[in-house]
Amino acid sequence: MVTTKSALHFFQPASLSGLITTVHVDEDEWAWKSRGDPVLHIELRKWADVMVIAPLSANTLAKISNGLCDNLLTCIVRAWDFHRPLLLAPAMNTLMWEHPFTSKQLDIMKSLGAQIIDPVSKLLMCNDKGNGALADVNTIVERVREAAVGGVRLGLGVT
């Protein structure tokens, strides 16, 4: 699992003890010391057979659709082999979801081969009711199963 600094507002990696074996943060990216040492975003990209970013924030969508790579997660996406499945599960306020930039950025990601798991309508974190909430976990799991062939190593990004 790879998490952005913003995602750490919503959970503590220690709370996943026993569920997730490793939670990587941006600081882990800089463990290498010299040429030839493993670079984490490349090693994770090589390791994962499927990558899921759930929830995908508007900020991270904007970054990856424009090729920016300023944190561990976006670096993995920039190095991703699009012959392997990349699933994106956006979650954001309805106004952000309906913004014209969002559909353009999703179209860019789809043109690269990413699969979008559409958000759902419900009461949002900001107390608005509307479309933009993260899809149901069972829906995300089913989409991963459909995208995966055989046993896979799953890379999970949280933004």
C-alpha positions as CSV (number, residue, x, y, z in Angstrom):
1,M,0.0,0.0,0.0
2,V,1.2,3.5,-0.9
3,T,-0.3,6.5,0.8
4,T,0.1,10.2,0.2
5,K,0.6,12.7,3.0
6,S,-3.0,14.0,2.5
7,A,-4.4,10.5,2.9
8,L,-2.7,10.2,6.3
9,H,-5.3,12.8,7.5
10,F,-7.9,10.0,7.4
11,F,-6.0,7.0,8.9
12,Q,-2.9,5.9,10.7
13,P,-0.8,3.2,9.0
14,A,-0.5,1.4,12.4
15,S,-4.3,0.9,12.3
16,L,-3.9,-1.5,9.4
17,S,-1.6,-3.8,11.3
18,G,-2.5,-7.4,10.4
19,L,-4.4,-6.3,7.3
20,I,-1.7,-4.7,5.1
21,T,1.8,-6.0,5.3
22,T,3.5,-2.7,4.3
23,V,2.4,0.9,4.1
24,H,4.8,3.1,2.1
25,V,5.0,6.8,2.5
26,D,6.8,9.5,0.5
27,E,9.9,9.3,2.8
28,D,10.4,5.7,1.9
29,E,11.2,6.7,-1.6
30,W,14.5,8.2,-0.5
31,A,16.0,5.1,1.1
32,W,18.5,4.5,-1.7
33,K,22.0,5.8,-1.2
34,S,24.0,5.3,-4.4
35,R,23.7,4.3,-8.0
36,G,22.4,0.7,-8.4
37,D,20.4,0.7,-5.1
38,P,16.7,-0.2,-5.5
39,V,14.5,2.8,-6.2
40,L,11.2,2.2,-4.5
41,H,8.8,3.5,-7.1
42,I,10.5,1.4,-9.8
43,E,10.6,-1.7,-7.5
44,L,6.9,-1.4,-6.7
45,R,6.0,-0.8,-10.3
46,K,7.8,-4.0,-11.2
47,W,6.3,-5.9,-8.3
48,A,2.6,-5.1,-8.8
49,D,0.5,-6.9,-11.4
50,V,-2.5,-4.6,-10.8
51,M,-2.6,-1.1,-9.4
52,V,-5.7,0.4,-7.8
53,I,-5.9,4.0,-6.6
54,A,-8.8,4.2,-4.1
55,P,-9.8,6.8,-3.2
56,L,-8.4,8.9,-6.1
57,S,-8.6,12.6,-5.1
58,A,-9.1,15.4,-7.6
59,N,-5.6,16.5,-6.9
60,T,-4.0,13.2,-7.7
61,L,-6.1,12.8,-10.8
62,A,-4.9,16.2,-12.0
63,K,-1.3,15.2,-11.3
64,I,-1.3,11.8,-12.9
65,S,-3.3,12.9,-16.0
66,N,-0.7,15.6,-16.6
67,G,2.3,13.4,-16.0
68,L,3.4,15.0,-12.7
69,C,5.3,12.8,-10.3
70,D,6.0,14.6,-7.1
71,N,5.3,11.9,-4.6
72,L,5.8,8.1,-4.3
73,L,2.3,7.3,-5.7
74,T,2.5,9.6,-8.7
75,C,6.0,8.3,-9.5
76,I,4.7,4.7,-9.6
77,V,1.9,5.8,-12.0
78,R,4.4,7.6,-14.2
79,A,6.5,4.4,-14.4
80,W,3.5,2.2,-14.8
81,D,3.3,-0.4,-17.6
82,F,-0.2,0.2,-19.1
83,H,-0.2,-3.4,-20.3
84,R,-1.1,-4.1,-16.7
85,P,-4.4,-3.0,-15.2
86,L,-4.6,0.4,-13.5
87,L,-7.9,1.0,-11.8
88,L,-8.9,4.4,-10.5
89,A,-11.7,4.9,-8.0
90,P,-12.3,8.7,-7.8
91,A,-13.8,10.2,-4.6
92,M,-14.5,14.0,-4.4
93,N,-17.1,16.6,-3.8
94,T,-19.9,16.6,-6.4
95,L,-18.9,20.0,-7.7
96,M,-15.3,18.7,-8.2
97,W,-16.6,15.5,-9.9
98,E,-18.8,17.5,-12.2
99,H,-16.1,20.1,-13.1
100,P,-15.1,20.0,-16.8
101,F,-11.4,19.3,-15.9
102,T,-12.4,16.1,-14.2
103,S,-13.9,14.5,-17.3
104,K,-11.0,15.7,-19.5
105,Q,-8.5,14.2,-17.0
106,L,-10.4,10.9,-16.8
107,D,-10.5,10.8,-20.6
108,I,-6.7,11.1,-20.7
109,M,-6.3,8.3,-18.2
110,K,-8.8,6.1,-20.1
111,S,-6.8,6.8,-23.3
112,L,-3.8,5.3,-21.6
113,G,-5.7,2.2,-20.6
114,A,-6.8,3.0,-17.1
115,Q,-10.2,1.7,-15.9
116,I,-12.5,4.0,-14.0
117,I,-14.6,2.8,-11.1
118,D,-17.3,5.6,-11.0
119,P,-18.2,7.2,-7.7
120,V,-21.6,6.9,-6.2
121,S,-24.2,9.4,-4.9
122,K,-24.6,9.7,-1.1
123,L,-23.9,12.0,1.8
124,L,-20.4,13.3,1.3
125,M,-17.7,14.1,3.9
126,C,-18.5,17.8,3.4
127,N,-22.1,17.1,4.3
128,D,-23.3,17.7,0.7
129,K,-25.4,15.0,-0.8
130,G,-24.5,14.0,-4.4
131,N,-22.3,12.1,-6.7
132,G,-18.7,11.8,-5.8
133,A,-18.4,9.3,-3.0
134,L,-16.0,6.4,-3.3
135,A,-17.6,3.3,-4.9
136,D,-18.6,0.5,-2.6
137,V,-15.6,-1.6,-1.5
138,N,-17.3,-4.8,-2.9
139,T,-17.6,-3.0,-6.3
140,I,-13.9,-2.1,-6.2
141,V,-12.9,-5.7,-5.3
142,E,-15.1,-7.1,-8.1
143,R,-13.6,-4.8,-10.6
144,V,-10.1,-5.8,-9.5
145,R,-11.1,-9.5,-9.9
146,E,-12.3,-8.8,-13.4
147,A,-9.1,-7.0,-14.3
148,A,-6.8,-9.6,-12.8
149,V,-5.8,-12.8,-14.5
150,G,-4.8,-15.6,-12.1
151,G,-3.0,-14.8,-8.8
152,V,-1.8,-11.2,-8.7
153,R,0.2,-8.8,-6.6
154,L,-2.0,-5.8,-5.9
155,G,-0.5,-2.3,-5.5
156,L,-2.9,0.0,-3.7
157,G,-2.6,3.8,-3.7
158,V,-4.5,6.0,-1.3
159,T,-4.8,9.7,-2.0
